[in-house]
Amino acid sequence: MTKPKLAIISGDPSGIGPELIARLLVSEGVRNAADILLVGDTHIWEMGGRQADITLPLSSISRSQIPTFTGLCHLEMETIDPSDIKISEVTTLGGKSALRTLDCALDLAVAGYVDGILFGPFNKASLTAAGLNAEDEHRYIARYLGFEGYHSEINVLDELMTTRVTSHIGLRDVAKNISADGVRKAITLAYETLAKAGKTRPRVAVAALNPHAGDNGKFGREEIDILAPVVAEYQARQMQVTGPWPSDTVFLKAKAGEVDAVVTMYHDQGQIAIKLMGFDRGVTVAGGLPIPVVTPAHGTAFDIAGQGVANVGATQSAFELLLRLAVTHREIRHARTQ
């Protein structure tokens, strides 16, 4: 079977991204699993190699060679001067560098030259200073692609995925933003993403909003009026969707391997649980977008950047998940052209 083709960018050059990618590329099996195109400045990749005490074999190609690249190749860019990289600092130039490499990787995916994108951690403050003009990088990507359909961040830990009905809003605004349509979209996104990752009969659990799942309406009626009816809709279609489960026990089911995904009602309801279960293996997927895009779930780790001690576990997990998503994406794209 033909290997998937992946574009990899380092993320913010001031953080641990360059080091993580260097460590990833010398991990066992990585370079045999995919054709990889590193996108970005030569000096950034060399810096990451020095931080990880690794010499990367950079094989540069021209833009005319992109359609036929194989193995591990490097597409040179000039996004930032070496003297402007300030390790462990929020900088506008670092954010601009990250956005330019992201734009290039997205262009490659739109053109069909790569089947998926992995990016090292971004720093939201640097991106904002550089002109992100979006709530986060996921919405930036959607806008860049001109994608107007439903999309949302998906968090992944090993074989477990989480999606959420509300995300970056204040806790006091969560209840009024829980709607049947929002719950349907989150369930469907989890179900379809699991299918693209190879799950043939995904099992999705829906978390309750209120303590004790509302205790029959004593602590709120969202479970009765919104969540349970939506779950029943999916069950009527013979889909393995269950709930609403009390949020203080649903992740026990997930930890025991009884479900493949948990749909939560708000950001920290799922994030706290999944990070406690395995912070160093967590992956974030830009769910619902027309191109597979993944990144390790942690941030730029300015507290340890440049020290050569970054844990590559989450980046390896991101790469492994991207392989599966990229193969499915390529198959779907080819089927449409037949």
N, C-alpha and C positions, 0 to 999 in steps of 0.2 A: 504494500500500500504506500502511496506517495506520502511523504512527510508533510505535516502542516507547515506553512510559512508564517513566522511570527516576527513582528517588529517589537523591539525593546528599547525603551528610553529610561534615562537614569532618574528622572524626577528632579527635585530641587538639588542643584549641585552643592549647596551648603550643608545638606543633611547626609544621612547614611545611604542614600540610594546608590551612588556610584560604587561604594564598597559592596553593597548587597548584590548588585548585578555581577560584579567581578567574582564574588564567591559562588553565585549561581552557575556561572558559565564553566566553572571547573568542577561542579558537582557531578557525581557519577551518572552517566546516562543522558544528561541534559543535551549535549551537542549531537547525540545520535538520535534524539527523539524528534527533532524539528530542524528545519532550515531557519536560521536566526539572522535577522538584520538589525544590528545595533545602529541607532539613529542618534547623532549628536556630535559634539566636539571631541576631537581626538584627545585633547589634554584632559577632558573630564573623565574619559574612560581610563586613561593612564593614571590619573589621580586615584581613581577607585581601586585600580590594581595595586598601587603603592600602599594605600590604606589597608588593603587586605593581604599585603605581602604576596601578590600574585602578578605574574607577567601575562597579560592578555595578548593572544595572537591576533592582532587587528589586520584583517585583510580588506583593504579599502576597495570600493567599487564606485564606478561613475553612475550617474542617474540613468544613462542609457543601458546599463547592465542590470538594473533592478528587476525587469521582468523575468530574467533567467538566473537570478542568484541562487546558489545552493551552499550548504554548509553554514559556517559562521562568517558573516561579512559585516562590513562597516560602511555606512553612508555618512560621509563627513559633512558636518555643518559648522558654521561659525556663529555661535549665539552669544558668547560672552568671552571677554578677555580673561586669561588666567589670573591676572592681578585683581580682577573684580570679584572673584569668588571668595567670600568671607565665611569660613567654616563656622557653623553653629549660629549664624546670624540671619535674621530676616532682612532680605534686600530686594529692592525692585528689580535689579538686574538678574538676580537668581530666578525670580518669578518669571521674567520675560524669557529667559533661557528655557525654562520648563515648558512654557506655553508654546514657544516656537517649535520645540521638538515634538510636542504633542500634536500640534497642527500638521506637521510633516507626516507623522505616523498615521494620523487619520486620513490624510490624502492618499497614502499608500494603500490603506485598507479599502477606501472608496473605489480606487482604481482596480482593485482586485489583485494587487501584487502581494498582499499578506492576508492571512486568514484571521488574525487576531493581534491584540496589542497588550503588552505588559508594561506598566510604568512603575518606577520606583516612587517612594513617597513624595507627595507634594506638600508644600507648606501653604496653608490657605492665606495667611497674612501676606506672604510674598506674592502669591498669585493675585490677591486683591490689589496690592500696591502696583502690580504690573498691568492692571486693567482687566481683571477677570470679568467683572461686571455680570456676575451670576452668583446664585446661592452657593454653588460648589462646582467642582470640576465636572461632575456628572451632568449637570444642567448646561454647563459650558459646552461639553461634547455634543449634547443633543442639539443645541443651538447651532454649533458649527456644522453639524451634519444636516441641518434643516429638518430634524425629526420632531414631529409634533404629537406622536402617539404617547401612550402611557409608559413611563420608565421610572425606576426607583433603585436606590442602592440595595444590594443584596449582600448580606454577610454570610460567610461560609466558614465552617470549622470541620475539617475532614469531610465526612459525608453528610453533614447537617447544614441546611440553609435556613436563614431567617429573612423574612421580609416584614415591612411594617406599613400600617395604614396611614399614620402621620409620622413626620420625621423631625425636621429642624424647626419646631415651633415650641412656644412656652407650654409648660405642663398645664397651666390653667386654661389653655385653649384646646386641649386634646379632645375632651368629651364632645364639644360642639362640632368637631371636625370628623367624628366617626360617622360614616354613612354606609348604607348598604352597598352603594356603588364603589366606594373606596375599599371596602372589605373584599368585594368581588375582584377588583383589580389586583389587590395584593395576593389573594389566593391564586388567581390565574397566573400571575407573574411567577410565583413560586413553582407552580405545577409545570408551566412550560419550560422554565429554566432547568428544572430537574430532568425533564424529558430530554432536553438538549445535551445535558451532561451524562445521559445514558441510562437514567432510571425509567424502566418500562411501566411501572405502576406506582407513581409517587404517592407517599403517605403524608398528608398535610394536616397539622394540628393548628387550630385557631385559639389563641390565648384570649381570655376574658379581659375586660377593662377594669372591672370593679373587684374589690376583695371578695373571696369566696364565690367568684363568678356571679356577683350580685346577690347571692343568697335569696333566690326566688323573688327578686325585686326589692328586698329590704335595703340594699346599698346602691340601687340604681337599676334602671330598666334596659340599658343598652344590650345586655345579653339576651333578654326576652324579645325586645322589639326589633333588634337589628342583627345581632350575630347568629343566634340560633336559626332564624329563617333563612339566612344566606347559606349556612352550613347545610341545611336541609335541601336547598336547591342543588348543591353539588352531589349530595348523596343520591338524590333522585336521578342523577345522570350517571350513577354507578361509579363515581369518583371517590377515592379514599380520603375524604375530608371529614375531620371530626372536631368537636368542640361545641361551645366555648369551654375551654379548660381553665381552671384557676391559674393565674400566672405564676403563683409560687410553687406549683407542682408540674406544670407542663414541661419544663425543662428536665425534670426527672425522667419523663418519658423519652425525651430527646437523648439524654445521656445514656439511657438503657438501649438505644437503638430501635425504639418502637415507632418512631416517625422519621421522615426524611427532611421535613421543613416545619418551622413554627412561624405562623403569622402573628405578629405582635401589634399592639395598638399604638405604641409610641416608642420613641428612640431608645431610651434607657431600659425599657422593659425587656428587650432582647439583648442589647449590647452588654449590659452588666453580666448577664448569665453566660453569654458565649465567650466573653473575654476571660471570665473566671475559669471556664472550662479549658481554654487553651489559647492564651493571648499570643504566644509565639508561633502559632500555626494559622491564625485567622487570615482570611482573604476577603476582599471586597470586590464585588462584581457590579459593573454598570448595567444593571438588569433592564431588559426590555429594549435596549438599543439595537439597531440593525447590524452592529459589529461587536464581536466579543472583546470586551475591555476589562482587564483585571489588574489588581494591585494588592500588595500586602495591606492588611487592615490597620496596621500601626502607622504612626506618623514619622516625621523626619528625625526624631530623636536627637535634637541638638545637644542634649546633655552628654551624648557619647560620640557624636559625629567626629570623624577623623582619627579616632583612637584605635581602630582596627579590632573592635570587640563586638560589632553588630551581629545579631543572630539571624542567619539566613533562612530559618525554618519557614516563616510565613511567605517569603519570596519563592521558595521551592514549592510550597503548596499552591501558590498562585500560578506558577508555571505549569504544574501538573493539571490543575483544573482548566487552564487555558488550552492545553493540548486537546482535551475532550471537547470543549466548546468550539474550538477552531475547526476540528474535523467535521462536526455537525454543520457548522456554518458553511464550510466549503461544499459539502454535499448538497445542501439546500440551494446554494448559489448556482452550482453546476446544473442541478435539476431544472432550475428556472430558465436556463439558457438552451436546454435541449428542445 
